[in-house]
Amino acid sequence: MEIFKLGETAKKMHVSPERAKEILDENIVPNIKKSSSSRETYYVPQMMFDYAKSVLGLEKDKEFKKLVIEPETYRRFRNRNGTKVVSFSNLKGGVGKTSIAANFAYDLALLNKRVLLVDMDSQANSSRYFANRYFVNESIKNIFDRMTRKESVSADDVNEYIVPIEFENAELDLLPSELSLGRIVELSRSVFTLPHKKLNDILKLVKENYDFIVIDTPPSTGLSLHMSLYASDLVSIVTDAEDFSVNGLNELYLEIKELAEETDHDVKVDSVFINKIKKSNIHSVYIEAIAEMAVNEGIENVYTIKDSTRFKESQNLHIPLIEYKKELEKKLVIAESMLEYAVDKALEA
């Protein structure tokens, strides 16, 4: 991935370094800034530069010279077609689903999108990915609890449990989970005629505040998964290149299709992330099998991510992979597929 610093970015824009700094500080061209007591260093991946040009309607790099930063500039980054809801799913744990969902949500925020990350997994891993604490009685479980007791739920009630998460380069909102979520969700079966619609009902109350809602689903079948899929426009399947994962991929895809048919809700599986890739013959065989399955099912995007300890390192620090700036260039290589997917979805929206 080609990456430019401030001077190189200024030359690409045909503006002075001072003007380029203004544009980067305003995040009109998304960038990764590393601040210290003595200096600020800017990193602009080519992908982000091209994204900004497309959103701003600039055909040539030199048109940055005429760019006027005003409120209308920011409005151009809002979705033209309303809020998009994207779920990340797998029926097997340990494949890196949460890491990819959380970092995808962050990448969208880095691209000037308003993002809500919803944790529908009672293990609450994505809740703790960006927030170093547990959310006991401070989570989406409380909202479901009110609904099962037939109490009214308003946008204010949902916002009460949404937690703002701020990083140096972007910010997003989190609707966290907790261990007791699964029990409360399953209780919905005995209370509601159409329980699979209840998460969608919750998200409708706050949808207008966001460009994207990203849902981290549980690694198992059940009502939490069905609620998440029903609330989604798109589904991304996360897997690794192992035998059980490949077999489970077909099972999950069939479940998604069956749920769509039963509920008459058109949810599209549009991507597969193959995580923890190693240089081995068996991984090559499984990657080929997954890619073939994706082509046969009309899944448009297949991404691969190399096996790396850097995901775990960033999770231990409770920050996105890109915000963990040590060896940034290497981390951008790992994050490239997630960023590419975020750029594609942001441009489509």
C-alpha positions in Angstrom: 0.0 0.0 0.0 1.5 3.4 -1.0 1.5 5.9 1.8 2.3 9.6 1.6 3.5 11.9 4.3 2.7 15.6 4.5 5.2 16.9 2.0 4.3 14.2 -0.5 0.6 14.8 0.0 1.1 18.6 -0.6 2.8 17.8 -3.9 0.0 15.5 -4.9 -2.6 18.2 -4.1 -0.5 20.9 -5.8 -0.8 23.0 -2.7 1.6 24.3 0.0 2.5 22.1 3.0 0.6 24.6 5.2 -2.6 24.3 3.1 -2.2 20.5 2.9 -2.0 20.4 6.7 -5.2 22.4 7.0 -7.0 19.9 4.7 -5.6 17.0 6.7 -6.4 18.5 10.1 -10.0 19.0 8.9 -9.9 15.3 7.8 -11.2 16.3 4.4 -8.7 13.9 3.1 -8.8 11.0 5.7 -5.4 10.4 7.2 -3.6 8.9 10.2 -1.9 11.5 12.4 0.8 10.6 14.9 1.3 13.3 17.5 4.2 13.8 19.9 5.3 16.6 22.1 7.6 17.9 19.4 5.9 17.2 16.1 2.9 15.8 14.1 3.4 13.3 11.4 0.7 12.6 8.8 0.2 9.4 6.8 -2.1 9.3 3.8 -2.7 5.9 2.1 -3.3 6.3 -1.6 -6.7 4.5 -1.0 -7.8 7.3 1.3 -6.6 10.0 -1.1 -8.5 8.5 -4.0 -11.6 8.1 -1.7 -11.6 11.8 -0.8 -11.2 12.8 -4.5 -14.2 10.7 -5.4 -16.4 12.0 -2.6 -15.4 15.6 -3.3 -16.0 15.2 -7.0 -12.4 16.2 -7.9 -11.3 14.7 -11.2 -7.6 15.8 -11.0 -5.2 16.1 -8.0 -4.6 19.8 -8.8 -8.2 20.6 -8.2 -7.4 20.6 -4.5 -6.0 24.1 -5.1 -9.6 25.3 -5.5 -11.1 23.4 -2.6 -13.1 25.5 -0.2 -13.6 24.0 3.3 -17.1 24.8 4.4 -20.1 22.9 6.0 -21.1 21.6 2.5 -17.7 19.7 2.4 -18.6 17.6 5.4 -22.2 16.9 4.1 -20.7 15.3 1.1 -19.4 12.5 3.3 -22.9 11.6 4.6 -24.6 8.6 3.0 -26.7 9.5 0.0 -28.9 6.4 0.4 -29.6 6.3 4.1 -28.1 4.2 6.9 -26.4 0.9 5.9 -26.3 -2.0 8.5 -23.5 -4.5 8.1 -23.2 -7.7 10.2 -20.1 -9.8 10.6 -20.9 -13.5 11.2 -19.5 -17.0 11.6 -20.8 -20.0 13.5 -17.3 -20.8 14.8 -15.5 -18.8 17.4 -11.8 -17.8 17.3 -11.7 -16.8 13.6 -11.1 -13.1 14.3 -14.7 -12.0 13.5 -14.7 -9.4 16.3 -11.3 -7.9 15.4 -12.4 -7.5 11.8 -15.9 -6.1 12.7 -14.4 -3.6 15.2 -11.6 -2.5 12.8 -14.0 -2.2 9.9 -16.2 0.1 12.0 -13.2 2.2 12.9 -12.1 2.4 9.3 -15.6 3.8 8.3 -15.3 6.4 11.1 -11.8 7.3 9.7 -13.5 7.9 6.4 -15.8 10.6 8.0 -18.7 8.3 8.4 -20.9 8.3 11.5 -20.7 4.8 12.9 -22.4 2.7 15.6 -20.8 -0.6 16.6 -23.5 -2.9 18.0 -22.3 -5.9 20.1 -24.9 -8.7 19.8 -22.5 -11.4 21.2 -23.0 -12.1 24.9 -19.3 -12.7 25.2 -19.0 -9.0 24.7 -15.6 -9.1 23.0 -16.2 -6.1 20.7 -17.5 -4.1 23.7 -14.1 -4.6 25.4 -12.1 -4.3 22.2 -12.4 -0.5 22.4 -13.4 0.0 26.0 -11.4 -1.5 28.8 -14.3 -2.4 31.1 -17.4 -4.5 31.5 -20.9 -3.1 30.9 -22.9 -4.9 33.5 -26.5 -3.5 33.5 -25.2 -0.8 31.1 -25.7 -2.5 27.8 -28.2 -3.4 25.0 -29.4 -6.1 27.4 -31.2 -3.4 29.4 -33.2 -2.3 26.3 -34.3 -5.9 25.5 -35.2 -6.3 29.2 -37.5 -3.3 29.0 -39.1 -4.6 25.8 -39.8 -8.1 27.2 -41.5 -6.4 30.1 -43.7 -4.6 27.5 -42.4 -1.2 28.5 -42.1 1.5 25.8 -38.6 2.2 24.4 -37.7 5.6 22.9 -34.6 6.9 21.1 -33.5 8.5 24.4 -33.7 5.1 26.1 -31.4 3.6 23.4 -29.0 6.6 23.5 -28.7 6.1 27.3 -26.6 3.0 26.7 -24.6 4.2 23.7 -21.0 4.9 24.6 -18.9 7.3 22.6 -15.4 6.0 21.9 -12.7 8.5 20.8 -9.3 7.9 19.3 -6.7 10.3 18.0 -7.9 10.0 14.4 -11.6 9.1 14.6 -14.5 8.5 16.9 -17.4 6.1 16.8 -20.3 5.0 19.1 -20.7 1.6 20.8 -23.8 -0.1 21.9 -22.2 -2.7 24.2 -23.2 -6.2 25.3 -22.8 -8.3 28.5 -23.0 -12.0 29.5 -26.7 -12.0 30.3 -27.7 -10.7 26.9 -28.3 -14.2 25.5 -30.7 -15.1 28.2 -32.8 -12.0 27.8 -32.8 -12.3 24.0 -34.1 -15.9 24.2 -36.8 -14.8 26.6 -38.2 -12.8 23.6 -39.3 -16.0 22.0 -42.0 -16.4 24.6 -43.0 -12.8 24.7 -43.2 -11.7 21.0 -44.9 -13.1 18.0 -42.0 -12.0 15.7 -39.0 -11.8 18.0 -36.5 -11.7 15.2 -37.6 -8.1 14.5 -36.8 -6.7 17.9 -33.2 -5.6 17.2 -34.3 -3.9 14.0 -37.0 -2.1 16.1 -34.3 -0.8 18.5 -32.0 0.3 15.7 -34.8 2.2 13.9 -34.9 4.6 16.8 -31.4 5.8 16.3 -30.7 5.0 12.6 -30.9 8.6 11.5 -27.9 9.5 13.6 -25.6 7.2 11.7 -24.3 6.4 8.2 -23.3 2.9 9.2 -24.3 0.5 11.9 -21.9 -2.5 12.3 -23.1 -5.6 14.2 -20.8 -8.1 15.7 -22.9 -11.3 15.9 -22.5 -14.3 18.2 -20.5 -17.3 16.9 -23.5 -19.6 17.0 -27.0 -20.0 15.6 -29.9 -18.7 17.6 -32.2 -15.7 18.1 -29.3 -13.2 18.6 -28.0 -14.2 15.2 -31.4 -14.1 13.5 -32.1 -10.7 15.0 -28.8 -9.4 13.7 -29.3 -10.7 10.2 -32.9 -9.4 10.0 -31.6 -5.9 11.0 -28.9 -6.0 8.3 -28.6 -4.9 4.7 -25.3 -6.7 4.2 -23.5 -9.6 5.8 -19.8 -10.3 5.8 -18.7 -13.8 6.7 -15.4 -14.1 8.5 -13.6 -17.4 8.4 -10.1 -18.9 8.6 -8.5 -21.4 6.3 -9.3 -24.6 8.3 -11.4 -27.6 7.5 -14.1 -27.0 10.1 -14.4 -23.3 9.1 -14.8 -24.1 5.4 -17.6 -26.6 6.2 -19.2 -24.2 8.5 -19.2 -21.5 5.9 -21.7 -23.4 3.7 -23.9 -24.0 6.8 -23.9 -20.3 7.7 -24.6 -19.2 4.2 -27.6 -21.6 3.9 -28.9 -20.3 7.2 -28.7 -16.8 6.0 -30.6 -17.7 2.8 -33.3 -19.6 4.7 -33.8 -16.8 7.2 -34.2 -14.3 4.3 -36.8 -16.5 2.7 -38.7 -17.1 5.9 -38.8 -13.5 6.9 -39.0 -12.0 3.4 -36.1 -9.8 4.3 -33.5 -9.3 1.5 -30.1 -9.5 3.3 -27.1 -9.8 1.0 -23.9 -11.7 1.7 -21.5 -9.5 -0.2 -18.1 -10.4 1.3 -15.9 -13.1 2.9 -12.9 -12.4 5.0 -10.4 -15.3 5.2 -8.3 -14.5 8.3 -5.1 -15.9 9.8 -3.6 -16.9 6.4 -0.3 -18.8 6.6 2.0 -19.8 3.8 1.1 -23.5 3.5 -0.3 -25.8 0.8 -3.3 -26.7 2.9 -4.3 -23.1 3.4 -4.0 -22.5 -0.4 -6.4 -25.4 -1.0 -8.9 -24.0 1.5 -8.6 -20.5 0.2 -9.3 -21.8 -3.3 -12.4 -23.8 -2.0 -13.7 -20.7 -0.3 -13.2 -18.5 -3.3 -15.0 -21.0 -5.5 -17.9 -21.2 -3.1 -18.1 -17.4 -3.1 -18.1 -17.2 -6.9 -20.8 -19.9 -7.1 -23.0 -18.0 -4.6 -22.5 -14.6 -6.2 -20.5 -13.2 -3.3 -18.7 -10.2 -4.8 -15.7 -9.7 -2.5 -13.2 -12.2 -1.0 -10.5 -10.8 1.2 -7.5 -12.4 2.8 -5.7 -11.3 6.0 -2.3 -12.7 7.0 -1.8 -14.4 10.3 -0.4 -11.8 12.7 0.0 -11.1 16.4 -0.6 -7.4 15.8 -4.4 -7.9 16.0 -4.0 -9.2 19.5 -1.5 -6.5 20.4 -3.9 -3.7 19.4 -6.8 -5.5 21.1 -4.8 -5.7 24.4 -4.3 -1.9 24.1 -8.0 -1.4 23.3 -7.3 0.5 20.1 -7.8 -0.1 16.4 -5.0 -1.7 14.5 -4.2 1.5 12.6 -4.2 3.6 15.8 -1.5 1.4 17.2 1.2 3.3 15.3 4.3 1.3 16.0 5.4 -0.1 12.7 2.4 1.7 11.0 3.3 0.7 7.5 3.3 -3.0 8.5 -0.1 -2.7 10.2 -1.6 -0.9 7.2 -0.6 -4.0 5.1 -2.6 -6.2 7.6 -5.5 -3.7 7.6 -5.5 -3.1 3.9 -8.4 -5.5 3.0 -10.6 -4.1 5.8 -9.9 -0.5 4.7 -10.6 -1.4 1.1 -13.9 -2.9 2.1 -14.7 0.2 4.1 -13.9 2.5 1.2 -16.0 0.4 -1.2 -19.0 0.5 1.2 -18.6 4.2 1.9 -18.5 5.0 -1.8 -21.6 2.9 -2.5 -23.5 4.5 0.3 
